[in-house]
Amino acid sequence: MQDLKEKNVKINNFKESANKYFNNSLQTQNFIDNISKIISDKNYNVIFDDKIINNKGQTVNAQIKPLSNGEVEIRINPNSPKSGEFLIIHEVTHAIETEEMKSLVLDYASQHDDFKQVLNELKISYGTDDVSSEVLADISGQLFGNQEFTKIYEQKKNEVRTIAP
């Protein structure tokens, strides 16, 4: 990793945690740069941590939680079999989850059979008939990599902005 200190302490903390687990490859640098932009834009604390556990004591891939100072922290397990980008989208989706997002996912699934199949498989995997919080977060990681969905999402977001005061 490059050893250039940023003015943003959160980015420095993120890069320091990344240095513990990753090499200095171009792929790693690009990933670090992308997550650094999210940190800068959203003011999140993002840290790599290979000891993340849920409330049942099980190791997890990633976790988002509010801190006592009101900030948001995202921890990513560097040993996760899922990509870091997917995990960030998954965790950020928990923070911005709305009924409108669920409706948008269901509407998109109703128009795309292959996507509907993936959605149904996720529901089965999570043991639910609903687009639960975890299902929505997982599917969002896949959707926001899809340019067609991203265009639809941007259109809907602009429509909502136009209607809102």
C-alpha positions in Angstrom: 0.0 0.0 0.0 1.1 3.5 -0.5 2.2 5.1 2.7 0.9 8.6 1.9 -1.0 10.0 4.9 -4.4 11.5 4.1 -5.9 14.5 5.9 -8.9 12.2 6.6 -8.2 10.2 9.7 -10.9 7.6 8.8 -9.2 7.0 5.5 -5.9 6.6 7.3 -7.4 4.1 9.7 -8.9 2.2 6.8 -5.6 2.0 4.9 -3.8 1.0 8.1 -6.2 -1.9 8.6 -5.9 -2.9 4.9 -2.1 -3.0 5.2 -2.4 -5.8 7.7 -4.1 -8.1 5.3 -3.4 -7.1 1.6 -0.5 -6.7 -0.7 0.3 -3.6 -2.8 -1.2 -4.9 -6.1 -3.0 -2.7 -8.5 -6.3 -4.5 -7.8 -5.8 -3.8 -4.1 -5.0 -0.2 -4.7 -8.1 0.3 -6.8 -10.3 -1.3 -4.2 -8.7 0.8 -1.4 -9.2 4.0 -3.6 -12.9 3.1 -4.2 -13.6 2.5 -0.5 -11.7 5.6 0.4 -14.2 7.6 -1.8 -17.1 6.0 0.1 -15.4 7.0 3.4 -14.9 10.5 2.2 -18.4 10.9 0.8 -20.4 9.2 3.6 -18.1 9.8 6.5 -18.2 6.1 7.5 -15.6 4.4 9.5 -14.5 1.3 7.5 -12.1 -1.2 9.0 -10.8 -4.6 8.0 -11.2 -7.0 10.9 -10.8 -10.8 10.7 -12.5 -11.3 14.1 -16.0 -9.9 13.4 -18.8 -11.9 15.2 -22.5 -11.5 15.3 -24.6 -11.6 18.5 -24.6 -15.4 18.4 -20.8 -15.5 18.5 -20.5 -16.6 14.8 -17.9 -15.2 12.5 -19.5 -13.0 9.8 -18.3 -11.5 6.5 -19.1 -7.9 7.4 -21.0 -5.8 9.9 -22.5 -2.3 10.1 -23.3 -0.6 13.4 -23.7 2.8 14.9 -21.0 4.0 17.3 -21.7 5.7 20.6 -20.6 9.0 19.1 -23.3 8.7 16.4 -21.0 7.7 13.6 -21.4 4.6 11.5 -18.8 1.9 11.4 -18.5 -0.9 8.8 -16.2 -3.8 9.5 -15.2 -6.1 6.7 -13.7 -9.5 7.2 -10.7 -9.8 4.9 -11.0 -13.6 4.9 -14.6 -13.4 3.5 -15.2 -15.5 0.3 -17.3 -12.5 -1.0 -15.7 -9.5 -2.7 -15.1 -6.4 -0.6 -17.2 -4.3 -3.0 -20.1 -6.6 -2.5 -19.7 -6.5 1.3 -19.6 -2.7 1.3 -22.8 -2.5 -0.8 -24.5 -5.1 1.4 -23.7 -3.2 4.6 -24.5 0.3 3.2 -27.9 -1.1 2.0 -28.7 -1.9 5.6 -28.2 1.8 6.4 -30.4 3.1 3.6 -33.0 0.3 3.4 -36.5 1.5 2.7 -39.8 0.0 1.6 -39.3 1.8 -1.8 -36.1 -0.1 -2.3 -37.8 -3.4 -1.6 -40.6 -2.4 -4.1 -38.0 -1.5 -6.7 -36.3 -4.9 -6.3 -39.6 -6.7 -6.5 -40.6 -4.7 -9.6 -37.3 -5.4 -11.3 -37.6 -9.2 -10.4 -41.1 -9.3 -12.0 -39.6 -8.1 -15.3 -36.4 -10.2 -15.3 -36.8 -14.0 -14.9 -33.1 -14.7 -14.3 -33.0 -12.0 -11.5 -36.3 -13.4 -10.0 -34.7 -16.8 -9.8 -31.6 -15.4 -8.0 -33.9 -13.5 -5.6 -35.9 -16.6 -4.9 -32.8 -18.6 -4.2 -31.6 -15.9 -1.7 -35.0 -16.1 0.0 -34.6 -19.8 0.4 -31.0 -19.4 1.6 -32.2 -17.0 4.3 -35.3 -19.1 5.1 -37.8 -16.4 4.3 -40.7 -15.7 1.9 -40.1 -12.0 2.1 -37.4 -9.6 0.8 -36.0 -9.4 4.3 -33.3 -7.0 5.3 -30.5 -9.6 4.6 -32.0 -10.6 1.3 -32.3 -7.0 0.2 -28.7 -6.3 1.2 -27.4 -9.3 -0.6 -29.4 -8.7 -3.8 -28.4 -5.0 -3.8 -24.7 -6.1 -4.0 -25.6 -7.8 -7.3 -28.1 -5.2 -8.6 -25.9 -2.1 -8.2 -23.3 -3.8 -10.4 -26.0 -4.0 -13.1 -26.0 -0.9 -15.3 -29.7 -1.5 -16.3 -30.8 -1.5 -12.7 -28.6 1.4 -11.8 -30.3 3.5 -14.6 -33.8 2.5 -13.3 -32.7 3.3 -9.7 -31.4 6.8 -10.8 -34.7 7.5 -12.7 -36.8 6.6 -9.6 -34.6 8.6 -7.3 -34.9 11.6 -9.6 -38.7 11.2 -9.7 -38.8 11.1 -5.9 -36.6 14.3 -5.7 -38.9 16.0 -8.2 -42.0 15.2 -6.1 -40.4 16.0 -2.8 -40.6 19.6 -1.5 
